[in-house]
Amino acid sequence: MNPVQIITKKRDGGALTPVDLRALVEGYARGDVPDYQMAAWAMAVFLRGMTDDETATLTEAMLDSGAQLEWPADLTTVDKHSTGGIGDKTSLVLAPLLATFDLAVPMISGRGLGATGGTLDKLEAIPGFRTNLALDEIRAVTRAVGCVITGATADLVPADRKLYALRDVTATVASIPLITASIMSKKLAEGLSALVLDVKFGSGAFMKTADEARRLARSMVAVGRKMGVTTTALLTDMNQPLGRMAGNAVEVDESVEVLRGDGPRDLVDLTLALGAELLVATGRAADHDAAVAAQRKRLADGTAYEKFLAMIDAQGGDLDAARERAPESLVAADRAGYVSAIDTEALGWAVIELGGGRKVLTDKVDPSVGLEMLVRLGDKVKPGDPLVRMFARPDATQHAASAVVRRAITIAAAPPAPHPLILERVE
């Protein structure tokens, strides 16, 4: 295998063979292919793209670079992946909810990326909760409880870990084939029977337009199905935060509300729609409406909340322990009108500015800070009306974040056109 020939072929717009791709990925994982050659190849892919067959082969090669979870034949394993947004806490509700239907959910999650919050950071707001389980522990908790939410181990998809770090510093993150291979290799390493993808678009998403999100969704669904996993995707709106809360402890609190049968309608509706995809795919429900109704019942009767408690306990957490909230302050409207637009990404950066995320890898996260949205797109406001409740330490960062939050919310003379939360389904 000569990496230069592979780079040249892709640079000139050629399609790489499975032999080419496997040799390149295996060589990179072993250390035989240096970073500078892999960076050149990644840029060639960024500029020239890949076919669905190439993307599937790349995904499989990355998947085969490490360990994979294996399960007994009588265990039906499912999961959900979100491309990231502000206030997106569906994983905390969906994993235990699905487990009440005799499904196994070995959810491997991540930390915050850019302005978006990370599922692991949210769960670590629960005192004692462990997100660094070894493979044997992941298997044990999944079998005992039915669900687990933890971080990736060093054994899982090591080629992706190396390549992602390289893409992050070579301006090649925003490549649909490379995004697809990165996401799908990690999810397929869980040994899944079915997967649902929440592909977000809008001001708070990595994909700013529905067209970009649609292209990514189609790419990931195609790879999942080529590799024998029932895969569907929902395109969902991220032009405002999902639910009311954005932050770590406050998002745990809101997730608990939903698990107890309450919570914001948009968060509940999206969670149930994602769950319905998996319940129908695995034969646990006859159709979408039946799946939604069955899930509502599990939320209302406390079954899903009990499963959540069991998962928290199995991973060392104490949900009854106090979760601090930083002192409150309000960001108010300075004019009359309608909430016509929200720079949702800016709200995510405001949470990070308050300490709720990381600016650099070594930053310590403050789980007590965050935002509560008091308005939604289209709401009518007058001067002085509260827009956002901030949970923040009273220091200079609070003032800076408050200014960011106020600028992020546009008030205009007319309301915006309504947008559906779920734009379309991709299969």
LUMKOLLUM-669030 format. One record per residue (C-alpha): residue number from 1; residue in three letters; x, y, z. Coordinates in Angstrom, 1 decimal. Each point is the difference from the previous one (the first is absolute). Example, Ala and Ser with C-alpha at 12.3 -4.5 7.8 and 13.67 -1.06 7.14 Angstrom:
2
(1 ALA (12.3 -4.5 7.8))
(2 SER (1.4 3.4 -0.7))
***
This chain:
427
(1 MET (0.0 0.0 0.0))
(2 ASN (1.4 3.4 -1.0))
(3 PRO (-1.9 2.8 1.7))
(4 VAL (1.2 2.5 -2.6))
(5 GLN (-1.8 -1.9 -2.7))
(6 ILE (-3.2 -0.2 2.0))
(7 ILE (0.2 3.8 0.8))
(8 THR (0.6 0.7 -3.7))
(9 LYS (-3.0 -2.1 -1.2))
(10 LYS (-2.4 1.8 2.4))
(11 ARG (1.6 3.4 -0.8))
(12 ASP (-0.8 -0.6 -3.7))
(13 GLY (-3.6 -1.0 0.7))
(14 GLY (0.4 -3.8 -0.2))
(15 ALA (-1.9 -2.5 2.0))
(16 LEU (2.1 -2.0 2.5))
(17 THR (-0.3 -3.8 0.1))
(18 PRO (-0.7 -1.9 3.3))
(19 VAL (3.6 -1.2 -0.1))
(20 ASP (1.2 3.7 -0.2))
(21 LEU (-2.2 1.1 2.9))
(22 ARG (0.7 -2.9 2.3))
(23 ALA (3.7 0.2 -0.6))
(24 LEU (0.0 3.8 0.8))
(25 VAL (-2.1 -0.3 3.1))
(26 GLU (1.9 -3.0 1.4))
(27 GLY (3.3 1.7 -0.7))
(28 TYR (-1.1 3.2 1.7))
(29 ALA (-1.3 -1.9 3.0))
(30 ARG (3.4 -1.9 0.3))
(31 GLY (2.0 3.2 -0.4))
(32 ASP (1.5 -1.0 -3.4))
(33 VAL (-1.8 2.9 -1.8))
(34 PRO (1.1 3.3 1.5))
(35 ASP (-2.4 2.8 0.9))
(36 TYR (1.2 2.3 -2.9))
(37 GLN (-1.0 -2.6 -2.6))
(38 MET (-3.4 -0.8 1.7))
(39 ALA (-0.6 3.8 0.2))
(40 ALA (0.6 0.3 -3.8))
(41 TRP (-2.4 -2.9 -0.6))
(42 ALA (-2.7 1.5 2.2))
(43 MET (0.3 3.3 -1.9))
(44 ALA (-0.3 -1.9 -3.3))
(45 VAL (-3.2 -1.6 1.4))
(46 PHE (-1.3 3.3 1.2))
(47 LEU (0.4 1.5 -3.5))
(48 ARG (-0.9 -3.0 -2.1))
(49 GLY (-2.5 -1.9 2.1))
(50 MET (-0.6 -3.7 0.0))
(51 THR (-2.6 -2.4 -1.3))
(52 ASP (-2.4 -1.8 2.3))
(53 ASP (2.0 -3.2 -0.6))
(54 GLU (3.3 1.7 0.9))
(55 THR (-1.6 1.6 3.1))
(56 ALA (-1.4 -3.4 1.1))
(57 THR (3.4 -1.7 -0.5))
(58 LEU (1.8 2.8 2.0))
(59 THR (-2.5 -0.4 2.8))
(60 GLU (0.5 -3.7 0.1))
(61 ALA (3.8 0.3 0.0))
(62 MET (-0.1 2.5 2.9))
(63 LEU (-2.5 -2.3 1.8))
(64 ASP (2.4 -2.9 -0.4))
(65 SER (2.9 2.0 1.4))
(66 GLY (-1.1 -0.9 3.6))
(67 ALA (-2.2 -2.0 2.2))
(68 GLN (-3.7 -0.4 -0.5))
(69 LEU (-2.8 -0.8 2.4))
(70 GLU (-1.7 -3.4 -0.6))
(71 TRP (-3.3 -1.1 1.5))
(72 PRO (-2.0 -3.2 0.3))
(73 ALA (-2.2 -0.8 -3.0))
(74 ASP (-3.2 0.5 2.2))
(75 LEU (1.0 3.6 1.0))
(76 THR (-1.3 2.8 -2.3))
(77 THR (2.3 3.0 0.2))
(78 VAL (-0.9 3.5 -1.1))
(79 ASP (1.3 3.5 0.3))
(80 LYS (-0.5 3.6 -1.1))
(81 HIS (2.6 2.5 -1.2))
(82 SER (-0.5 3.8 -0.2))
(83 THR (2.3 2.3 -2.0))
(84 GLY (-0.1 2.5 2.8))
(85 GLY (-2.0 3.0 1.2))
(86 ILE (-0.7 2.3 2.8))
(87 GLY (-2.2 -1.4 2.8))
(88 ASP (-0.1 -3.4 -1.7))
(89 LYS (-0.4 -2.4 2.9))
(90 THR (-2.1 -2.7 -1.7))
(91 SER (2.6 -2.7 0.7))
(92 LEU (-0.5 0.3 3.7))
(93 VAL (-3.7 -0.8 -0.4))
(94 LEU (0.1 -2.3 -3.0))
(95 ALA (2.5 -2.6 1.2))
(96 PRO (-2.0 -1.0 3.1))
(97 LEU (-3.3 0.4 -1.8))
(98 LEU (1.0 -2.5 -2.7))
(99 ALA (1.4 -2.4 2.6))
(100 THR (-3.5 -0.4 1.4))
(101 PHE (-1.0 -1.7 -3.2))
(102 ASP (2.5 -2.8 0.4))
(103 LEU (2.5 1.7 -2.2))
(104 ALA (3.7 0.3 0.8))
(105 VAL (1.5 3.5 -0.4))
(106 PRO (3.8 0.0 0.2))
(107 MET (0.3 3.7 -0.6))
(108 ILE (3.5 1.3 -0.6))
(109 SER (-0.1 3.8 0.3))
(110 GLY (2.3 2.9 -0.2))
(111 ARG (0.9 3.3 1.6))
(112 GLY (-0.8 3.5 -1.3))
(113 LEU (1.2 0.8 -3.5))
(114 GLY (0.2 3.7 -1.0))
(115 ALA (-3.0 1.8 1.4))
(116 THR (-2.1 -3.1 0.6))
(117 GLY (-0.3 -1.7 3.4))
(118 GLY (1.2 -3.5 0.6))
(119 THR (-2.1 -2.9 1.5))
(120 LEU (2.9 -1.1 2.2))
(121 ASP (0.5 3.4 1.5))
(122 LYS (-3.8 0.2 0.8))
(123 LEU (0.0 -3.4 1.7))
(124 GLU (3.1 0.9 2.0))
(125 ALA (-2.0 2.7 1.7))
(126 ILE (-1.5 -2.9 1.9))
(127 PRO (2.4 -0.6 3.0))
(128 GLY (1.9 -3.2 -0.4))
(129 PHE (-1.2 -0.9 -3.5))
(130 ARG (2.7 -1.8 -1.9))
(131 THR (0.4 0.5 -3.8))
(132 ASN (3.3 -1.9 -0.4))
(133 LEU (-1.3 -3.6 0.1))
(134 ALA (2.2 -2.8 -1.4))
(135 LEU (-1.4 -2.3 -2.7))
(136 ASP (-0.8 -2.7 2.5))
(137 GLU (-1.8 2.5 2.2))
(138 ILE (-2.0 1.3 -3.0))
(139 ARG (-1.1 -3.6 -0.8))
(140 ALA (-0.8 -0.7 3.6))
(141 VAL (-2.1 3.2 0.6))
(142 THR (-1.8 -0.5 -3.3))
(143 ARG (-1.0 -3.5 0.8))
(144 ALA (-1.0 0.8 3.6))
(145 VAL (-1.9 3.2 -0.5))
(146 GLY (-0.7 0.1 -3.8))
(147 CYS (1.8 3.3 -0.6))
(148 VAL (3.3 1.8 0.6))
(149 ILE (1.3 3.4 -1.0))
(150 THR (3.8 0.2 0.0))
(151 GLY (3.0 1.3 -1.9))
(152 ALA (2.0 -1.9 -2.6))
(153 THR (2.8 -2.1 1.2))
(154 ALA (3.5 0.0 -1.5))
(155 ASP (-0.9 -3.4 -1.6))
(156 LEU (-2.8 1.3 -2.1))
(157 VAL (0.7 1.4 -3.4))
(158 PRO (3.6 1.2 0.6))
(159 ALA (0.4 1.0 -3.6))
(160 ASP (-2.8 2.5 0.3))
(161 ARG (1.4 1.5 3.2))
(162 LYS (3.3 0.7 -1.8))
(163 LEU (-1.7 1.2 -3.2))
(164 TYR (-2.5 2.3 1.7))
(165 ALA (2.8 1.7 2.0))
(166 LEU (1.8 0.6 -3.3))
(167 ARG (-3.1 1.3 -1.8))
(168 ASP (-0.6 2.4 2.8))
(169 VAL (3.3 1.8 -0.7))
(170 THR (0.1 -0.2 -3.8))
(171 ALA (-3.4 1.6 -0.9))
(172 THR (-1.5 -3.3 -1.2))
(173 VAL (-2.7 -0.6 2.6))
(174 ALA (-2.9 1.1 -2.2))
(175 SER (0.3 -2.8 -2.5))
(176 ILE (-3.2 -2.1 -0.3))
(177 PRO (1.9 -3.3 -0.8))
(178 LEU (2.4 0.5 2.9))
(179 ILE (-2.8 1.1 2.4))
(180 THR (-2.0 -3.1 -1.1))
(181 ALA (2.9 -2.4 0.5))
(182 SER (0.9 1.5 3.4))
(183 ILE (-3.6 -0.1 1.4))
(184 MET (-1.0 -3.3 -1.5))
(185 SER (3.2 -1.9 0.9))
(186 LYS (-0.5 0.9 3.7))
(187 LYS (-3.7 -0.9 0.0))
(188 LEU (0.5 -3.2 -1.9))
(189 ALA (2.7 -1.0 2.5))
(190 GLU (-2.8 -0.4 2.5))
(191 GLY (-1.3 -3.0 -1.8))
(192 LEU (-3.5 1.4 -0.9))
(193 SER (-3.1 -1.5 -1.5))
(194 ALA (-1.5 3.4 -0.8))
(195 LEU (1.0 3.7 0.1))
(196 VAL (-1.8 3.3 -0.2))
(197 LEU (1.8 3.2 -0.9))
(198 ASP (-1.1 3.5 1.1))
(199 VAL (1.6 2.2 -2.7))
(200 LYS (-0.4 3.6 1.0))
(201 PHE (0.0 3.2 -2.1))
(202 GLY (-0.2 3.7 0.8))
(203 SER (1.7 2.7 2.0))
(204 GLY (1.0 -2.4 2.8))
(205 ALA (1.1 -2.9 -2.1))
(206 PHE (3.2 -0.9 -1.9))
(207 MET (-2.1 -0.4 -3.1))
(208 LYS (-1.5 3.5 -0.5))
(209 THR (-2.4 -0.9 -2.8))
(210 ALA (-2.5 -2.8 -0.5))
(211 ASP (1.7 -0.9 -3.3))
(212 GLU (3.3 -0.6 1.8))
(213 ALA (-1.7 -2.0 2.7))
(214 ARG (-1.9 -2.1 -2.6))
(215 ARG (3.2 -0.9 -1.8))
(216 LEU (1.6 -1.1 3.3))
(217 ALA (-3.0 -2.0 1.0))
(218 ARG (-0.2 -1.8 -3.3))
(219 SER (3.7 -0.8 0.2))
(220 MET (-0.2 -1.5 3.5))
(221 VAL (-3.2 -1.9 -0.7))
(222 ALA (1.5 -1.5 -3.2))
(223 VAL (3.1 -1.2 2.0))
(224 GLY (-2.0 -1.4 2.8))
(225 ARG (-2.2 -2.0 -2.3))
(226 LYS (3.0 -1.2 -2.1))
(227 MET (1.4 -1.4 3.2))
(228 GLY (-3.1 -1.8 1.0))
(229 VAL (-1.4 2.3 2.6))
(230 THR (-3.6 1.3 -0.3))
(231 THR (0.7 3.8 -0.1))
(232 THR (-2.3 3.0 -0.4))
(233 ALA (0.4 3.7 0.6))
(234 LEU (-2.1 3.0 1.0))
(235 LEU (0.9 3.5 -1.2))
(236 THR (-0.7 2.3 3.0))
(237 ASP (-0.1 3.7 0.5))
(238 MET (2.7 1.6 2.2))
(239 ASN (-0.8 3.7 -0.5))
(240 GLN (-0.8 0.2 3.7))
(241 PRO (1.1 -2.1 3.0))
(242 LEU (-1.8 -3.3 0.5))
(243 GLY (-2.1 0.2 3.1))
(244 ARG (0.6 2.9 2.4))
(245 MET (3.3 -0.8 1.7))
(246 ALA (3.6 0.2 -1.4))
(247 GLY (2.8 -1.0 2.4))
(248 ASN (0.9 -3.1 1.9))
(249 ALA (-1.8 -0.3 3.4))
(250 VAL (-3.0 1.9 -1.4))
(251 GLU (-0.3 -2.4 -2.9))
(252 VAL (0.1 -3.0 2.3))
(253 ASP (-2.8 1.6 2.0))
(254 GLU (-2.1 0.6 -3.2))
(255 SER (0.7 -3.6 -1.1))
(256 VAL (-1.4 -1.2 3.4))
(257 GLU (-3.1 2.1 -0.6))
(258 VAL (-0.6 -1.8 -3.3))
(259 LEU (0.7 -3.5 1.6))
(260 ARG (-2.6 0.9 2.6))
(261 GLY (-2.6 0.7 -2.6))
(262 ASP (0.4 3.7 -0.4))
(263 GLY (2.4 2.4 -1.8))
(264 PRO (0.0 2.2 -3.0))
(265 ARG (-2.1 -1.2 -3.0))
(266 ASP (2.7 0.3 -2.6))
(267 LEU (2.5 -2.1 2.0))
(268 VAL (-2.7 -2.6 0.7))
(269 ASP (-1.2 -0.1 -3.6))
(270 LEU (3.5 -0.4 -1.5))
(271 THR (1.0 -2.7 2.5))
(272 LEU (-3.2 -2.0 -0.7))
(273 ALA (0.5 0.3 -3.8))
(274 LEU (3.5 -1.3 0.2))
(275 GLY (-1.1 -2.8 2.3))
(276 ALA (-2.8 -0.9 -2.3))
(277 GLU (2.4 -0.6 -2.9))
(278 LEU (1.8 -2.7 2.1))
(279 LEU (-3.1 -1.5 1.5))
(280 VAL (-1.5 -0.5 -3.5))
(281 ALA (3.3 -1.2 -1.5))
(282 THR (0.4 -2.7 2.7))
(283 GLY (-3.7 -1.1 -0.1))
(284 ARG (-0.7 1.3 3.5))
(285 ALA (-2.8 2.1 -1.5))
(286 ALA (-2.2 -0.4 -3.1))
(287 ASP (0.3 3.6 -1.2))
(288 HIS (1.1 3.5 0.9))
(289 ASP (-3.2 1.0 1.9))
(290 ALA (0.0 -3.2 2.0))
(291 ALA (3.6 0.5 0.9))
(292 VAL (-0.5 3.6 1.2))
(293 ALA (-3.0 -1.0 2.1))
(294 ALA (1.9 -2.9 1.6))
(295 GLN (2.9 2.3 0.9))
(296 ARG (-2.3 2.7 1.5))
(297 LYS (-1.4 -2.7 2.2))
(298 ARG (3.4 -1.0 1.3))
(299 LEU (0.8 3.7 0.8))
(300 ALA (-3.3 0.6 1.7))
(301 ASP (0.1 -3.1 2.2))
(302 GLY (3.5 0.5 1.2))
(303 THR (1.5 -3.2 -1.7))
(304 ALA (2.5 2.0 -2.0))
(305 TYR (1.1 2.1 3.0))
(306 GLU (0.6 -3.2 2.0))
(307 LYS (2.2 -1.3 -2.8))
(308 PHE (1.9 3.3 0.0))
(309 LEU (0.6 -0.4 3.8))
(310 ALA (1.3 -3.5 -0.5))
(311 MET (2.4 1.2 -2.7))
(312 ILE (1.2 2.8 2.2))
(313 ASP (0.5 -2.3 2.9))
(314 ALA (1.9 -2.6 -2.1))
(315 GLN (2.4 2.7 -1.2))
(316 GLY (0.7 1.3 3.5))
(317 GLY (-2.2 3.1 0.0))
(318 ASP (-2.2 1.4 2.7))
(319 LEU (-3.0 1.8 -1.5))
(320 ASP (-1.2 1.1 3.5))
(321 ALA (3.2 1.8 0.7))
(322 ALA (-0.2 3.8 -0.4))
(323 ARG (0.7 1.4 -3.4))
(324 GLU (1.0 3.7 0.5))
(325 ARG (-1.4 2.7 -2.2))
(326 ALA (2.0 3.2 -0.3))
(327 PRO (-1.7 3.3 1.0))
(328 GLU (-2.8 1.2 -2.3))
(329 SER (-0.3 3.2 -2.0))
(330 LEU (-2.3 1.0 -2.8))
(331 VAL (0.7 1.3 -3.6))
(332 ALA (-2.9 2.2 -1.0))
(333 ALA (-1.4 1.4 -3.2))
(334 ASP (0.9 3.6 -0.8))
(335 ARG (-2.8 0.5 -2.6))
(336 ALA (-3.4 -1.2 -0.9))
(337 GLY (-0.7 -2.5 -2.8))
(338 TYR (0.3 -3.7 -0.8))
(339 VAL (2.9 -2.4 0.6))
(340 SER (0.8 -0.4 -3.7))
(341 ALA (3.4 -1.8 0.1))
(342 ILE (2.4 -1.6 2.5))
(343 ASP (3.7 -0.4 -0.6))
(344 THR (0.0 -3.4 1.8))
(345 GLU (3.7 -0.6 -0.5))
(346 ALA (0.7 3.3 1.8))
(347 LEU (-2.0 -1.3 2.9))
(348 GLY (2.2 -3.1 0.1))
(349 TRP (3.1 2.1 0.0))
(350 ALA (-1.5 2.1 2.9))
(351 VAL (-0.4 -3.2 2.1))
(352 ILE (3.7 -0.8 -0.7))
(353 GLU (1.0 3.6 0.9))
(354 LEU (-1.7 -0.5 3.4))
(355 GLY (2.0 -3.2 0.6))
(356 GLY (-2.6 -2.6 -1.2))
(357 GLY (2.4 -1.3 -2.7))
(358 ARG (3.6 0.0 -1.0))
(359 LYS (2.0 2.5 -1.9))
(360 VAL (3.0 -2.2 0.2))
(361 LEU (0.2 -3.7 0.7))
(362 THR (1.3 0.4 3.6))
(363 ASP (-2.8 2.4 1.1))
(364 LYS (-2.1 -1.1 2.9))
(365 VAL (-3.7 0.1 -0.6))
(366 ASP (-2.3 1.8 2.4))
(367 PRO (-3.2 -2.1 0.0))
(368 SER (-2.0 2.7 1.9))
(369 VAL (-0.1 2.6 -2.7))
(370 GLY (-2.4 0.3 -3.0))
(371 LEU (-3.0 1.6 -1.6))
(372 GLU (-3.7 -0.3 0.2))
(373 MET (-1.9 1.2 -3.1))
(374 LEU (-3.1 1.9 1.1))
(375 VAL (-1.1 0.8 -3.6))
(376 ARG (-0.4 -2.0 -3.2))
(377 LEU (0.1 1.1 -3.7))
(378 GLY (-3.1 2.0 -0.8))
(379 ASP (-0.7 1.1 3.6))
(380 LYS (-1.2 3.6 0.4))
(381 VAL (2.0 2.1 2.6))
(382 LYS (0.0 3.5 1.3))
(383 PRO (2.9 2.0 1.5))
(384 GLY (1.1 -1.5 3.3))
(385 ASP (-1.4 -3.5 -0.6))
(386 PRO (2.4 -2.7 1.0))
(387 LEU (1.5 -1.9 -2.9))
(388 VAL (2.5 -2.3 1.7))
(389 ARG (0.8 -1.0 3.6))
(390 MET (3.8 -0.4 0.4))
(391 PHE (1.6 -2.2 2.7))
(392 ALA (3.4 1.6 0.4))
(393 ARG (2.8 0.9 2.4))
(394 PRO (-0.1 3.8 0.7))
(395 ASP (3.2 1.0 -1.8))
(396 ALA (1.2 1.5 -3.2))
(397 THR (-1.0 -3.1 -2.0))
(398 GLN (-3.6 0.4 1.0))
(399 HIS (-0.1 3.5 -1.5))
(400 ALA (1.7 -1.1 -3.2))
(401 ALA (-2.3 -3.0 -0.4))
(402 SER (-3.1 2.1 0.8))
(403 ALA (0.9 2.4 -2.9))
(404 VAL (0.5 -3.0 -2.3))
(405 VAL (-3.4 -1.4 1.0))
(406 ARG (-1.8 3.3 -0.6))
(407 ARG (1.6 0.4 -3.4))
(408 ALA (-1.0 -3.6 -0.9))
(409 ILE (-3.7 0.7 0.1))
(410 THR (-1.5 2.2 -2.7))
(411 ILE (-3.2 1.9 0.6))
(412 ALA (-1.8 1.2 -3.1))
(413 ALA (-3.3 1.6 -0.9))
(414 ALA (-1.4 -3.2 -1.5))
(415 PRO (0.2 -3.6 1.2))
(416 PRO (2.0 -2.5 -2.1))
(417 ALA (-1.6 -2.7 -2.1))
(418 PRO (-0.5 -3.2 2.1))
(419 HIS (2.4 -2.8 -0.5))
(420 PRO (-0.8 -3.7 0.7))
(421 LEU (2.2 -1.6 2.7))
(422 ILE (0.4 -3.1 -2.2))
(423 LEU (0.4 0.9 -3.7))
(424 GLU (0.2 -3.5 -1.5))
(425 ARG (0.9 -3.6 0.4))
(426 VAL (2.8 -1.6 -2.0))
(427 GLU (0.2 -3.7 -0.7))
***
